[in-house]
């Protein structure tokens, strides 16, 4: 039981670290769907993308409840295209701190948001990265996911 509690705390803390250490600007778009539907549609969209790998789904709200902590609902979805990401990290090894991609679905004051860090802002951390096909491709993919999932 102690081991499980420790692992739960570790996942909870690391999940927050993944968000708080990310560089760049976060886009948050209000979803027309409820929280559960937005999370499900996002996970299904990642799974439907044959080039994407779903690495983890971290439910911060549920993890907080297990620790008797209070926070709003929020789910972090970690995913990426390992081959595409590797091509970027080969040229920019430090980009490992910004990858894989993350989408955070959260509820605030009764509204649900689909949020992500803009790859074009991530590119600002790496000289010349704005011209890399990975940045353009992932920006288009995230913008398209947002448009198709929440609008």
Secondary structure as UniProt FT lines:
FT   HELIX           2..20
FT   STRAND          26..30
FT   HELIX           35..48
FT   TURN            50..51
FT   STRAND          53..59
FT   HELIX           60..66
FT   TURN            67..68
FT   STRAND          74..80
FT   HELIX           82..91
FT   HELIX           93..97
FT   STRAND          101..108
FT   TURN            109..110
FT   STRAND          111..117
FT   HELIX           119..123
FT   TURN            124..125
FT   TURN            127..128
FT   HELIX           129..131
FT   HELIX           133..150
//
